[in-house]
């Protein structure tokens, strides 16, 4: 069996209203996460008692705006993680997990939405909302060496550098709506040496639905 020592996890958060609808925020906190059962006993059916907990410090600041027609949220963060748990694939296609020293995760997240046509009860187009989000992830290994291979400074396995998601929601007559979404994801490193990458891709989705209101505060979407 393995015992985990008690941990101190402080958190300091500040929020300040700059003007009507515009807020600034900042936070500093320490995180702690023990390995999950699936990580301790993975598909190779070996119980890994050497797996340690992840710990890290996160520093984040950002701005948030909320108005009648539009809203936006932007933040930048820096997360310093120790004993990062990463996945490994064995030749027989089973998995196991190990601690990869540490990672440094610096990122930017921006999300904005706006009503181009504010919701109304009549018209062929009763409303039109556009929304977009952008994520920039500069995640790298630090102090990570396996046997003779040193991966310090390499991009974190399985994390794309850029993700952009944009969607449009169109409100139609008789409580019908059309939802269209586009997702762009940049190339993804598939191994710690960054010698193999999954190519970038674009994904387009669309849905037509109808909202049936059964109760005053509840509804069902089809």
Backbone as ProteinMPNN parsed JSONL, in Angstrom:
{"seq_chain_A": "XXXXXXXXXXXXXXXXXXXXXXXXXXXXXXXXXXXXXXXXXXXXXXXXXXXXXXXXXXXXXXXXXXXXXXXXXXXXXXXXXXXXXXXXXXXXXXXXXXXXXXXXXXXXXXXXXXXXXXXXXXXXXXXXXXXXXXXXXXXXXXXXXXXXXXXXXXXXXXXXXXXXXXXXXXXXXXXXXXXXXXXXXXXXXXXXXXXXXXXXXXXXXXXXXXXXXXXXXXXXXX", "coords_chain_A": {"N_chain_A": [[0.846, -1.191, 0.0], [0.291, 2.374, -0.348], [0.943, 5.474, 1.17], [-0.236, 8.821, 1.366], [0.975, 11.973, 2.197], [-0.444, 14.59, 4.294], [-1.507, 17.638, 2.74], [-0.888, 21.114, 2.145], [-2.94, 23.516, 0.828], [-3.168, 26.443, -0.193], [-5.122, 29.346, -1.235], [-5.492, 32.388, -2.9], [-7.525, 34.945, -3.939], [-8.575, 37.693, -5.943], [-10.895, 40.223, -6.905], [-12.043, 42.897, -8.884], [-14.187, 45.557, -9.689], [-13.986, 47.383, -12.492], [-15.536, 49.104, -14.041], [-19.023, 49.555, -14.943], [-20.145, 46.374, -15.641], [-17.584, 45.484, -16.299], [-14.922, 43.599, -15.165], [-11.977, 42.886, -13.28], [-9.789, 40.236, -12.452], [-7.747, 38.123, -10.351], [-5.693, 35.416, -9.282], [-3.988, 33.168, -7.063], [-2.967, 29.95, -6.426], [-2.477, 26.712, -4.92], [-2.373, 23.416, -6.122], [-3.336, 19.951, -5.726], [-3.242, 16.554, -6.512], [-4.096, 13.233, -6.223], [-3.1, 10.055, -7.662], [-5.426, 8.447, -9.883], [-7.563, 5.507, -9.665], [-7.579, 4.192, -12.125], [-5.145, 5.01, -13.134], [-3.278, 4.031, -11.303], [-3.727, 1.266, -11.456], [-3.549, 0.309, -14.406], [-4.28, -0.606, -17.86], [-2.367, -2.568, -18.233], [-2.557, -4.202, -16.125], [-0.959, -4.149, -13.838], [-0.203, -3.147, -10.619], [0.822, -0.035, -9.789], [2.672, 1.097, -7.395], [4.54, 3.037, -7.115], [3.757, 5.422, -8.11], [3.43, 8.856, -7.755], [1.723, 11.685, -6.255], [0.384, 14.505, -8.063], [1.446, 17.873, -7.87], [1.148, 21.442, -7.757], [1.567, 24.965, -8.612], [-0.547, 27.634, -9.462], [-0.907, 30.611, -11.255], [-2.975, 33.24, -12.17], [-4.592, 35.69, -14.187], [-7.102, 38.003, -15.357], [-9.688, 39.508, -17.483], [-13.149, 40.33, -17.499], [-16.107, 40.927, -19.254], [-19.507, 41.858, -19.251], [-22.362, 42.475, -20.959], [-25.552, 43.675, -22.263], [-25.857, 42.987, -24.973], [-23.49, 41.732, -25.61], [-20.692, 39.723, -24.485], [-17.526, 39.01, -22.938], [-14.505, 37.275, -22.166], [-11.274, 37.076, -20.97], [-8.173, 35.575, -20.23], [-4.972, 34.899, -18.733], [-2.601, 32.476, -17.82], [-0.285, 30.736, -15.675], [0.973, 27.702, -14.951], [2.711, 25.725, -12.808], [3.706, 22.566, -12.642], [4.452, 19.71, -10.702], [5.764, 16.349, -10.598], [4.235, 15.357, -12.723], [1.716, 13.299, -14.125], [1.865, 11.056, -16.711], [0.872, 9.266, -19.678], [1.814, 6.072, -20.993], [2.336, 3.9, -23.773], [2.551, 0.49, -24.218], [4.308, -2.065, -26.195], [2.449, -4.165, -26.546], [0.064, -2.879, -26.768], [-1.096, -2.131, -24.363], [-1.575, 0.133, -21.566], [0.338, 2.227, -19.331], [1.157, 4.303, -16.471], [3.267, 7.001, -15.428], [5.35, 9.176, -13.41], [6.388, 12.238, -14.724], [8.464, 13.988, -13.998], [8.209, 17.198, -14.232], [6.042, 19.851, -15.425], [5.664, 22.9, -17.273], [3.14, 25.088, -17.716], [1.897, 27.452, -19.693], [-0.596, 29.636, -20.696], [-3.189, 31.14, -22.765], [-6.514, 32.173, -22.753], [-9.379, 33.063, -24.483], [-12.67, 34.195, -24.813], [-15.589, 35.125, -26.505], [-18.817, 36.488, -27.116], [-21.729, 37.545, -28.961], [-24.854, 39.092, -29.579], [-26.028, 39.468, -32.693], [-28.482, 39.839, -33.862], [-30.817, 40.685, -31.652], [-32.741, 38.556, -29.471], [-36.145, 38.054, -30.367], [-39.76, 37.902, -30.683], [-40.909, 37.581, -33.164], [-40.618, 37.338, -36.797], [-38.604, 35.997, -39.513], [-35.98, 35.334, -38.889], [-35.458, 35.128, -35.649], [-33.44, 35.703, -33.932], [-29.883, 36.065, -33.69], [-26.882, 34.776, -32.714], [-23.414, 35.028, -32.272], [-20.463, 33.296, -31.424], [-17.156, 32.826, -30.174], [-14.126, 31.166, -29.33], [-10.753, 31.107, -28.209], [-7.809, 29.34, -27.648], [-4.556, 29.276, -26.494], [-1.872, 27.29, -25.946], [1.056, 26.911, -24.349], [2.641, 24.529, -23.416], [5.105, 22.779, -21.724], [7.588, 20.222, -21.06], [9.6, 19.967, -18.104], [12.645, 19.306, -16.48], [12.669, 16.511, -17.127], [13.559, 13.354, -17.699], [14.146, 10.247, -19.221], [15.768, 7.323, -18.859], [18.387, 7.514, -21.067], [17.361, 9.585, -22.492], [16.539, 12.951, -22.75], [13.878, 14.979, -22.241], [13.311, 17.519, -21.502], [12.012, 20.738, -21.976], [10.629, 20.083, -24.261], [7.509, 20.057, -26.118], [4.423, 19.405, -24.444], [3.11, 16.167, -24.459], [0.321, 15.251, -26.446], [-1.107, 17.649, -26.328], [-2.537, 20.218, -28.108], [-1.23, 23.216, -29.621], [-2.802, 25.38, -30.448], [-6.257, 26.103, -30.363], [-9.268, 26.836, -31.86], [-12.586, 27.655, -31.6], [-15.602, 28.305, -33.111], [-18.96, 29.424, -33.325], [-22.37, 29.679, -34.47], [-25.64, 30.646, -33.641], [-28.887, 30.448, -34.663], [-32.033, 31.719, -34.221], [-35.182, 30.567, -35.052], [-38.573, 30.725, -36.489], [-41.399, 29.447, -34.532], [-40.068, 28.38, -32.297], [-37.912, 26.961, -33.252], [-34.431, 26.283, -34.049], [-31.157, 26.863, -35.431], [-27.947, 25.554, -35.287], [-24.548, 26.001, -35.791], [-21.203, 24.955, -35.86], [-17.681, 25.435, -35.874], [-14.533, 23.913, -35.559], [-11.159, 24.388, -35.084], [-8.128, 22.742, -34.707], [-4.767, 22.738, -33.926], [-1.688, 21.016, -34.912], [-0.757, 18.041, -33.067], [1.508, 16.882, -30.676], [2.583, 13.54, -30.479], [4.365, 11.968, -29.108], [6.874, 11.99, -26.483], [9.323, 12.868, -27.413], [8.676, 14.564, -29.418], [8.78, 13.85, -32.103], [6.822, 12.761, -33.638], [3.79, 13.836, -34.951], [0.295, 14.454, -34.815], [-1.67, 15.583, -37.508], [-2.945, 18.952, -38.018], [-6.458, 19.836, -37.847], [-9.784, 20.48, -39.158], [-13.083, 20.748, -38.015], [-16.442, 20.583, -38.743], [-19.682, 21.143, -37.619], [-23.253, 20.794, -37.508], [-26.583, 21.52, -36.462], [-30.087, 21.19, -36.307], [-32.77, 22.163, -34.373], [-35.576, 21.965, -32.073], [-37.293, 23.634, -29.59], [-39.265, 22.672, -26.994], [-41.488, 23.937, -24.768], [-42.459, 22.88, -21.714], [-42.97, 23.438, -19.015], [-43.023, 26.505, -17.122], [-40.41, 27.229, -16.447], [-38.888, 25.283, -17.548], [-37.673, 23.222, -20.229], [-37.573, 21.21, -23.281], [-35.243, 20.035, -25.616], [-35.108, 19.087, -29.022]], "CA_chain_A": [[0.0, 0.0, 0.0], [1.021, 3.631, -0.407], [0.307, 6.536, 1.925], [0.027, 10.17, 0.894], [1.059, 12.909, 3.313], [-1.358, 15.743, 4.22], [-1.001, 18.718, 1.906], [-1.369, 22.472, 2.373], [-3.383, 24.03, -0.461], [-3.693, 27.803, -0.036], [-5.688, 30.025, -2.401], [-5.751, 33.811, -2.74], [-8.224, 35.438, -5.13], [-9.007, 39.078, -5.896], [-11.757, 40.645, -7.999], [-12.288, 44.331, -8.783], [-15.039, 46.086, -10.744], [-13.379, 48.568, -13.076], [-16.687, 49.928, -14.391], [-20.225, 48.733, -15.085], [-20.02, 45.215, -16.52], [-16.182, 45.121, -16.56], [-14.289, 43.136, -13.938], [-10.623, 42.332, -13.303], [-9.604, 39.2, -11.43], [-6.428, 37.499, -10.256], [-5.677, 34.378, -8.256], [-2.808, 32.32, -6.861], [-3.382, 28.801, -5.617], [-1.713, 25.472, -5.028], [-3.225, 22.258, -6.365], [-2.82, 18.639, -5.332], [-4.103, 15.512, -7.079], [-3.559, 11.88, -6.093], [-3.379, 9.237, -8.856], [-6.71, 7.757, -9.916], [-7.479, 4.047, -9.687], [-7.233, 3.78, -13.483], [-3.724, 5.286, -13.347], [-2.498, 3.123, -10.46], [-3.871, -0.065, -12.049], [-3.959, 0.594, -15.777], [-4.653, -1.766, -18.671], [-1.357, -3.633, -18.187], [-2.937, -5.017, -14.965], [0.091, -4.097, -12.824], [-0.44, -2.093, -9.651], [2.009, 0.807, -9.718], [2.709, 1.769, -6.096], [5.557, 4.09, -7.157], [3.175, 6.622, -8.692], [3.25, 9.915, -6.766], [0.684, 12.677, -6.519], [0.756, 15.731, -8.76], [1.284, 19.115, -7.121], [1.525, 22.57, -8.601], [1.115, 26.32, -8.331], [-1.167, 28.297, -10.608], [-1.081, 32.061, -11.166], [-3.87, 33.592, -13.267], [-5.243, 36.994, -14.159], [-7.946, 38.148, -16.536], [-10.747, 40.501, -17.535], [-14.451, 39.807, -17.901], [-17.104, 41.949, -19.562], [-20.844, 41.333, -19.43], [-23.325, 43.486, -21.346], [-26.829, 43.159, -22.748], [-25.701, 42.436, -26.309], [-22.226, 41.023, -25.805], [-19.883, 39.378, -23.315], [-16.179, 38.572, -23.295], [-13.687, 36.835, -21.048], [-9.897, 36.815, -21.389], [-7.319, 35.271, -19.09], [-3.654, 34.332, -18.969], [-2.236, 31.715, -16.63], [0.991, 30.006, -15.638], [0.806, 26.586, -14.018], [3.954, 24.985, -12.604], [3.27, 21.264, -12.131], [5.498, 18.748, -10.329], [5.348, 14.939, -10.621], [3.156, 15.225, -13.706], [1.39, 11.929, -14.492], [1.691, 10.923, -18.158], [0.513, 7.932, -20.164], [2.741, 5.373, -21.881], [1.737, 2.783, -24.488], [3.479, -0.633, -24.372], [4.195, -2.727, -27.51], [1.268, -5.028, -26.63], [-1.085, -1.967, -26.811], [-1.603, -1.79, -23.034], [-1.1, 1.424, -21.068], [0.755, 2.404, -17.944], [1.355, 5.705, -16.15], [4.43, 7.297, -14.616], [5.585, 10.593, -13.155], [7.296, 12.774, -15.741], [9.206, 15.127, -13.471], [7.349, 18.357, -14.087], [5.675, 20.583, -16.631], [5.348, 24.316, -17.147], [1.998, 25.302, -18.599], [1.543, 28.855, -19.86], [-1.669, 29.651, -21.675], [-4.093, 32.268, -22.924], [-7.862, 31.76, -23.13], [-10.247, 34.195, -24.811], [-13.999, 33.787, -25.251], [-16.448, 36.284, -26.739], [-20.094, 36.198, -27.76], [-22.501, 38.755, -29.214], [-26.121, 38.985, -30.305], [-26.106, 40.32, -33.875], [-29.911, 40.149, -33.838], [-31.257, 40.371, -30.296], [-33.927, 37.691, -29.515], [-37.468, 38.648, -30.447], [-40.824, 36.908, -30.825], [-41.433, 37.517, -34.52], [-39.613, 37.43, -37.838], [-38.041, 34.733, -40.009], [-34.836, 35.121, -37.997], [-35.838, 35.755, -34.387], [-32.235, 36.064, -33.202], [-28.625, 35.534, -34.221], [-25.79, 34.926, -31.765], [-22.111, 34.53, -32.682], [-19.571, 33.047, -30.293], [-15.861, 32.289, -30.574], [-13.157, 30.999, -28.252], [-9.39, 30.859, -28.664], [-6.927, 28.831, -26.593], [-3.149, 29.136, -26.852], [-1.255, 26.488, -24.886], [2.508, 26.722, -24.447], [2.881, 23.559, -22.354], [6.397, 22.133, -21.958], [8.2, 19.432, -20.004], [10.797, 20.499, -17.454], [13.317, 18.306, -15.625], [12.075, 15.223, -17.464], [14.532, 12.492, -18.369], [13.875, 8.813, -19.16], [17.004, 6.638, -19.24], [19.335, 8.437, -21.679], [16.622, 10.59, -23.273], [16.159, 14.139, -21.996], [12.766, 15.626, -22.929], [13.089, 18.843, -20.924], [11.835, 21.78, -22.975], [9.752, 19.631, -25.347], [6.082, 20.309, -25.961], [3.728, 18.367, -23.687], [2.47, 15.177, -25.323], [-1.134, 15.206, -26.518], [-1.736, 18.963, -26.147], [-2.361, 21.111, -29.263], [-0.826, 24.572, -29.255], [-3.886, 26.321, -30.715], [-7.608, 25.601, -30.598], [-10.224, 27.912, -32.114], [-13.943, 27.132, -31.757], [-16.544, 29.376, -33.445], [-20.292, 28.899, -33.611], [-23.476, 30.609, -34.713], [-26.951, 30.112, -33.261], [-29.936, 31.214, -35.329], [-33.37, 31.428, -33.702], [-36.145, 30.541, -36.153], [-39.969, 30.717, -36.016], [-41.952, 28.277, -33.841], [-39.084, 27.885, -31.325], [-36.866, 26.178, -33.906], [-33.14, 26.962, -34.081], [-30.068, 26.262, -36.206], [-26.66, 25.715, -34.601], [-23.413, 25.615, -36.629], [-19.958, 25.141, -35.108], [-16.426, 25.072, -36.531], [-13.435, 23.693, -34.61], [-9.81, 24.226, -35.649], [-7.138, 22.284, -33.743], [-3.451, 22.654, -34.552], [-1.043, 19.711, -34.807], [-0.648, 17.551, -31.7], [2.629, 15.953, -30.481], [2.124, 12.219, -30.044], [5.349, 11.328, -28.237], [7.611, 12.953, -25.666], [10.421, 13.405, -28.191], [8.104, 15.48, -30.427], [9.179, 13.417, -33.442], [5.614, 12.352, -34.348], [2.687, 14.755, -34.71], [-0.979, 14.32, -35.529], [-1.852, 16.822, -38.266], [-4.039, 19.844, -37.634], [-7.707, 19.458, -38.51], [-10.969, 21.323, -39.047], [-14.298, 19.972, -37.802], [-17.647, 21.391, -38.915], [-20.884, 20.479, -37.123], [-24.481, 21.573, -37.646], [-27.741, 20.889, -35.832], [-31.371, 21.888, -36.319], [-33.526, 21.678, -33.23], [-36.845, 22.584, -31.714], [-37.436, 23.707, -28.144], [-40.643, 22.529, -26.533], [-41.619, 24.426, -23.407], [-43.485, 22.153, -20.977], [-43.273, 24.218, -17.831], [-42.597, 27.888, -17.266], [-38.959, 27.374, -16.303], [-38.199, 24.093, -18.052], [-37.942, 22.925, -21.632], [-36.938, 20.025, -23.866], [-34.713, 20.282, -26.948], [-35.093, 17.949, -29.923]], "C_chain_A": [[0.883, 1.244, 0.0], [0.24, 4.695, 0.337], [0.724, 7.887, 1.363], [-0.036, 11.131, 2.075], [0.021, 14.023, 3.163], [-0.695, 16.894, 3.461], [-1.656, 20.049, 2.279], [-1.696, 23.07, 1.023], [-3.999, 25.419, -0.304], [-4.249, 28.352, -1.347], [-5.962, 31.473, -2.052], [-6.363, 34.323, -4.037], [-8.703, 36.863, -4.899], [-9.899, 39.373, -7.093], [-12.097, 42.123, -7.789], [-13.119, 44.792, -9.971], [-14.455, 47.399, -11.243], [-14.433, 49.591, -13.473], [-17.875, 49.009, -14.585], [-19.999, 47.606, -16.105], [-18.604, 44.76, -16.78], [-15.483, 44.806, -15.246], [-12.87, 42.64, -14.223], [-10.501, 41.304, -12.182], [-8.179, 38.665, -11.465], [-6.475, 36.473, -9.135], [-4.324, 33.663, -8.241], [-3.255, 31.165, -5.996], [-2.482, 27.606, -5.869], [-2.677, 24.314, -5.183], [-2.53, 20.958, -6.0], [-3.777, 17.571, -5.843], [-3.425, 14.158, -6.942], [-3.867, 11.083, -7.365], [-4.747, 8.566, -8.754], [-6.493, 6.251, -9.919], [-7.071, 3.54, -11.068], [-5.76, 4.027, -13.794], [-2.849, 4.35, -12.524], [-2.547, 1.7, -11.016], [-4.441, 0.12, -13.46], [-4.191, -0.702, -16.548], [-3.57, -2.849, -18.733], [-1.532, -4.523, -16.959], [-1.834, -5.137, -13.918], [-0.188, -2.907, -11.912], [0.847, -1.313, -9.444], [1.992, 1.609, -8.425], [3.755, 2.884, -6.058], [5.008, 5.411, -7.68], [2.877, 7.652, -7.597], [2.157, 10.892, -7.197], [1.259, 13.862, -7.3], [0.524, 16.925, -7.829], [1.692, 20.274, -8.025], [0.958, 23.885, -8.113], [0.57, 26.945, -9.599], [-1.345, 29.789, -10.308], [-1.894, 32.489, -12.388], [-4.421, 34.994, -13.079], [-6.063, 37.159, -15.432], [-8.967, 39.255, -16.388], [-12.034, 39.84, -17.998], [-15.411, 40.97, -18.119], [-18.45, 41.278, -19.818], [-21.792, 42.482, -19.737], [-24.597, 42.852, -21.854], [-26.655, 42.432, -24.073], [-24.478, 41.54, -26.462], [-21.565, 40.716, -24.475], [-18.533, 38.868, -23.791], [-15.42, 38.211, -22.028], [-12.302, 36.495, -21.578], [-9.041, 36.572, -20.156], [-5.984, 34.721, -19.568], [-3.22, 33.64, -17.687], [-0.862, 31.073, -16.795], [0.89, 28.962, -14.539], [2.097, 25.784, -13.976], [3.604, 23.674, -11.906], [4.472, 20.361, -11.859], [4.92, 17.341, -10.29], [4.179, 14.713, -11.578], [2.964, 13.768, -14.114], [1.105, 11.869, -15.989], [1.463, 9.459, -18.516], [1.585, 7.37, -21.08], [2.024, 4.187, -22.513], [2.811, 1.711, -24.718], [3.31, -1.281, -25.739], [2.97, -3.618, -27.659], [-0.031, -4.223, -26.586], [-1.749, -1.748, -25.457], [-0.949, -0.492, -22.566], [-0.531, 1.286, -19.663], [1.081, 3.878, -17.744], [2.594, 5.865, -15.275], [4.528, 8.794, -14.405], [6.676, 11.109, -14.08], [8.033, 14.005, -15.239], [8.288, 16.306, -13.261], [7.026, 18.98, -15.423], [5.469, 22.052, -16.286], [4.289, 24.643, -18.183], [1.612, 26.784, -18.584], [0.485, 28.931, -20.951], [-2.473, 30.937, -21.667], [-5.439, 31.72, -23.384], [-8.725, 32.996, -23.337], [-11.576, 33.655, -25.325], [-14.87, 35.033, -25.394], [-17.719, 35.84, -27.437], [-20.877, 37.494, -27.916], [-23.788, 38.406, -29.95], [-26.095, 39.971, -31.471], [-27.552, 40.758, -34.088], [-30.429, 39.727, -32.467], [-32.562, 39.565, -30.347], [-35.245, 38.47, -29.489], [-38.498, 37.564, -30.738], [-41.366, 36.777, -32.239], [-40.296, 37.623, -35.521], [-39.134, 36.063, -38.282], [-36.818, 34.344, -39.197], [-35.134, 35.871, -36.701], [-34.627, 36.183, -33.562], [-31.016, 35.421, -33.842], [-27.512, 35.839, -33.231], [-24.527, 34.297, -32.339], [-21.218, 34.389, -31.459], [-18.273, 32.439, -30.799], [-14.953, 32.195, -29.354], [-11.808, 30.624, -28.847], [-8.555, 30.422, -27.478], [-5.526, 28.673, -27.153], [-2.439, 28.46, -25.689], [0.234, 26.293, -25.175], [2.924, 25.832, -23.273], [4.16, 22.789, -22.674], [6.808, 21.283, -20.766], [9.353, 20.216, -19.384], [11.354, 19.411, -16.526], [12.76, 16.91, -15.861], [13.064, 14.41, -18.297], [14.156, 11.037, -18.136], [15.084, 8.091, -19.727], [17.994, 7.659, -19.813], [18.663, 9.552, -22.473], [16.173, 11.736, -22.371], [15.101, 14.908, -22.792], [12.468, 17.013, -22.379], [13.024, 19.897, -22.03], [10.95, 21.376, -24.139], [8.297, 19.964, -25.045], [5.414, 19.126, -25.267], [2.945, 17.461, -24.631], [0.946, 15.276, -25.264], [-1.849, 16.528, -26.387], [-1.489, 19.818, -27.387], [-1.99, 22.512, -28.801], [-1.981, 25.558, -29.42], [-5.197, 25.57, -30.924], [-8.53, 26.804, -30.756], [-11.591, 27.276, -32.377], [-14.876, 28.315, -31.988], [-17.899, 28.765, -33.762], [-21.288, 30.031, -33.819], [-24.775, 29.917, -34.335], [-28.017, 31.031, -33.843], [-31.284, 30.771, -34.763], [-34.382, 31.604, -34.826], [-37.576, 30.561, -35.609], [-40.355, 29.397, -35.345], [-40.922, 27.583, -32.942], [-38.043, 26.938, -31.942], [-35.558, 26.976, -33.898], [-32.16, 26.162, -34.927], [-28.762, 26.577, -35.493], [-25.552, 25.172, -35.502], [-22.131, 25.912, -35.868], [-18.758, 24.652, -35.923], [-15.325, 24.996, -35.484], [-12.14, 23.528, -35.393], [-8.864, 23.829, -34.52], [-5.81, 22.111, -34.458], [-2.843, 21.274, -34.312], [-0.759, 19.36, -33.349], [0.556, 16.615, -31.595], [2.146, 14.636, -29.884], [3.147, 11.463, -29.201], [6.179, 12.394, -27.545], [8.776, 13.578, -26.423], [9.987, 14.386, -29.255], [8.549, 15.132, -31.842], [7.982, 12.988, -34.285], [4.483, 13.288, -33.952], [1.439, 14.285, -35.45], [-1.231, 15.629, -36.253], [-2.996, 17.671, -37.706], [-5.306, 19.442, -38.384], [-8.775, 20.522, -38.281], [-12.195, 20.422, -38.929], [-15.495, 20.905, -37.868], [-18.86, 20.582, -38.494], [-22.089, 21.395, -37.29], [-25.64, 20.792, -37.035], [-28.953, 21.787, -35.984], [-32.218, 21.308, -35.195], [-34.8, 22.458, -33.014], [-36.992, 22.508, -30.206], [-38.907, 23.683, -27.771], [-40.71, 22.923, -25.068], [-42.782, 23.735, -22.704], [-43.937, 22.912, -19.74], [-42.7, 25.619, -18.014], [-41.097, 28.017, -17.257], [-38.185, 26.195, -16.889], [-38.58, 23.843, -19.517], [-37.211, 21.678, -22.079], [-36.486, 20.393, -25.271], [-34.71, 19.005, -27.762], [-34.064, 18.199, -31.016]], "O_chain_A": [[2.073, 1.174, 0.309], [-0.973, 4.817, 0.169], [1.864, 8.082, 0.942], [-0.986, 11.105, 2.858], [-0.359, 14.369, 2.044], [0.518, 17.09, 3.535], [-2.821, 20.097, 2.673], [-0.829, 23.134, 0.151], [-5.223, 25.553, -0.285], [-3.894, 27.885, -2.43], [-6.589, 31.764, -1.033], [-5.785, 34.154, -5.11], [-9.174, 37.207, -3.815], [-9.684, 38.831, -8.177], [-12.399, 42.55, -6.675], [-12.809, 44.47, -11.118], [-14.429, 48.397, -10.523], [-14.253, 50.792, -13.272], [-17.749, 47.797, -14.41], [-19.701, 47.857, -17.273], [-18.415, 43.732, -17.429], [-15.451, 45.629, -14.331], [-12.603, 42.052, -15.271], [-11.048, 41.489, -11.095], [-7.496, 38.747, -12.486], [-7.207, 36.638, -8.159], [-3.628, 33.571, -9.252], [-3.858, 31.372, -4.944], [-1.816, 27.51, -6.9], [-3.677, 24.23, -4.47], [-1.302, 20.876, -5.968], [-4.986, 17.666, -5.633], [-2.33, 13.943, -7.463], [-4.815, 11.417, -8.077], [-5.172, 8.166, -7.67], [-5.381, 5.774, -10.147], [-6.311, 2.577, -11.18], [-5.182, 3.33, -14.628], [-1.794, 3.92, -12.989], [-1.53, 1.007, -11.046], [-5.654, 0.09, -13.666], [-4.288, -1.774, -15.95], [-3.83, -3.941, -19.237], [-0.775, -5.473, -16.757], [-1.782, -6.126, -13.187], [-0.386, -1.789, -12.386], [1.846, -1.861, -8.979], [1.376, 2.672, -8.357], [3.846, 3.604, -5.064], [5.72, 6.415, -7.692], [2.165, 7.361, -6.636], [1.734, 10.911, -8.353], [2.447, 14.175, -7.21], [-0.466, 16.975, -7.098], [2.488, 20.101, -8.949], [0.015, 23.93, -7.323], [1.151, 26.805, -10.676], [-1.859, 30.174, -9.257], [-1.545, 32.142, -13.516], [-4.683, 35.43, -11.957], [-5.769, 36.542, -16.455], [-9.103, 39.862, -15.326], [-12.009, 38.901, -18.795], [-15.517, 41.874, -17.29], [-18.529, 40.263, -20.51], [-22.009, 43.358, -18.9], [-24.718, 41.627, -21.877], [-27.244, 41.37, -24.277], [-24.439, 40.685, -27.346], [-21.842, 41.363, -23.465], [-18.407, 38.359, -24.905], [-15.664, 38.77, -20.958], [-12.168, 35.718, -22.523], [-9.167, 37.278, -19.156], [-5.878, 34.154, -20.656], [-3.445, 34.155, -16.592], [-0.361, 30.897, -17.905], [0.741, 29.285, -13.36], [2.526, 25.231, -14.988], [3.249, 23.666, -10.727], [5.387, 20.261, -12.676], [3.741, 17.152, -9.99], [3.25, 13.965, -11.271], [3.936, 13.075, -14.415], [0.206, 12.552, -16.48], [1.812, 8.549, -17.764], [2.196, 8.107, -21.855], [1.2, 3.54, -21.867], [3.844, 1.979, -25.33], [2.284, -1.08, -26.39], [2.49, -3.816, -28.775], [-1.106, -4.791, -26.393], [-2.863, -1.227, -25.403], [0.083, -0.073, -23.089], [-0.868, 0.367, -18.916], [1.26, 4.619, -18.71], [2.928, 4.983, -14.483], [3.893, 9.582, -15.106], [7.742, 10.506, -14.208], [8.207, 14.968, -15.986], [7.648, 16.411, -12.215], [7.659, 18.675, -16.433], [5.142, 22.397, -15.151], [4.514, 24.493, -19.384], [1.077, 27.295, -17.6], [0.657, 28.346, -22.021], [-2.448, 31.711, -20.709], [-5.499, 30.898, -24.298], [-8.794, 33.868, -22.472], [-11.604, 32.763, -26.173], [-14.886, 35.892, -24.513], [-17.697, 34.92, -28.256], [-20.724, 38.424, -27.124], [-23.807, 37.541, -30.826], [-26.135, 41.182, -31.256], [-27.815, 41.905, -34.451], [-30.474, 38.536, -32.16], [-33.416, 39.855, -31.185], [-35.429, 39.402, -28.706], [-38.131, 36.422, -31.013], [-42.218, 35.924, -32.484], [-39.164, 37.95, -35.165], [-39.237, 35.087, -37.54], [-36.633, 33.176, -38.855], [-35.072, 37.1, -36.658], [-34.767, 36.94, -32.602], [-31.111, 34.362, -34.461], [-27.226, 37.0, -32.939], [-24.558, 33.171, -32.834], [-21.212, 35.245, -30.575], [-18.276, 31.637, -31.733], [-15.007, 33.039, -28.459], [-11.73, 29.919, -29.853], [-8.586, 31.055, -26.423], [-5.33, 28.01, -28.171], [-2.408, 28.992, -24.579], [0.614, 25.602, -26.12], [3.478, 26.303, -22.279], [4.292, 22.217, -23.755], [6.443, 21.563, -19.625], [9.999, 21.025, -20.051], [10.597, 18.693, -15.872], [12.417, 16.204, -14.912], [13.358, 14.743, -19.445], [13.881, 10.631, -17.007], [15.399, 8.216, -20.911], [18.397, 8.58, -19.103], [19.351, 10.381, -23.068], [15.51, 11.519, -21.356], [15.38, 15.424, -23.874], [11.466, 17.621, -22.755], [13.882, 19.937, -22.912], [10.552, 22.229, -24.932], [7.902, 20.132, -23.891], [5.8, 17.977, -25.481], [2.209, 17.936, -25.495], [0.356, 15.372, -24.188], [-3.079, 16.553, -26.337], [-0.336, 20.12, -27.694], [-2.387, 22.942, -27.718], [-2.123, 26.478, -28.615], [-5.232, 24.531, -31.583], [-8.571, 27.683, -29.895], [-11.729, 26.451, -33.28], [-14.94, 29.226, -31.163], [-17.979, 27.711, -34.392], [-21.074, 31.169, -33.402], [-24.989, 28.75, -34.663], [-28.051, 32.228, -33.559], [-31.631, 29.592, -34.818], [-34.437, 32.651, -35.47], [-37.777, 30.428, -34.402], [-39.72, 28.366, -35.565], [-40.903, 26.356, -32.838], [-37.372, 26.2, -31.221], [-35.575, 28.198, -33.756], [-32.31, 24.954, -35.113], [-28.501, 27.726, -35.138], [-25.608, 24.019, -35.93], [-21.98, 26.992, -35.296], [-18.808, 23.606, -36.57], [-15.189, 25.878, -34.636], [-12.025, 22.653, -36.251], [-8.805, 24.504, -33.493], [-5.73, 21.423, -35.475], [-3.417, 20.457, -33.592], [-0.55, 20.236, -32.51], [0.634, 15.644, -32.348], [1.395, 14.621, -28.908], [2.824, 10.418, -28.636], [6.193, 13.553, -27.958], [9.18, 14.699, -26.114], [10.827, 14.982, -29.929], [8.681, 16.017, -32.687], [8.097, 12.862, -35.505], [4.24, 13.513, -32.766], [1.52, 13.782, -36.571], [-1.027, 16.695, -35.672], [-3.886, 17.171, -37.018], [-5.24, 18.789, -39.426], [-8.693, 21.337, -37.363], [-12.323, 19.444, -39.665], [-15.56, 21.897, -37.142], [-19.049, 19.457, -38.958], [-21.965, 22.618, -37.224], [-25.673, 19.562, -37.086], [-28.861, 23.002, -35.811], [-32.362, 20.091, -35.087], [-35.067, 23.463, -33.673], [-36.833, 21.441, -29.612], [-39.686, 24.547, -28.173], [-40.059, 22.307, -24.224], [-43.944, 23.963, -23.041], [-45.13, 23.015, -19.456], [-41.968, 25.873, -18.971], [-40.549, 28.839, -17.992], [-36.965, 26.117, -16.744], [-39.666, 24.209, -19.967], [-36.351, 21.151, -21.372], [-37.244, 20.99, -26.035], [-34.347, 17.946, -27.25], [-33.881, 17.358, -31.896]]}, "name": "protein", "num_of_chains": 1, "seq": "XXXXXXXXXXXXXXXXXXXXXXXXXXXXXXXXXXXXXXXXXXXXXXXXXXXXXXXXXXXXXXXXXXXXXXXXXXXXXXXXXXXXXXXXXXXXXXXXXXXXXXXXXXXXXXXXXXXXXXXXXXXXXXXXXXXXXXXXXXXXXXXXXXXXXXXXXXXXXXXXXXXXXXXXXXXXXXXXXXXXXXXXXXXXXXXXXXXXXXXXXXXXXXXXXXXXXXXXXXXXXX"}
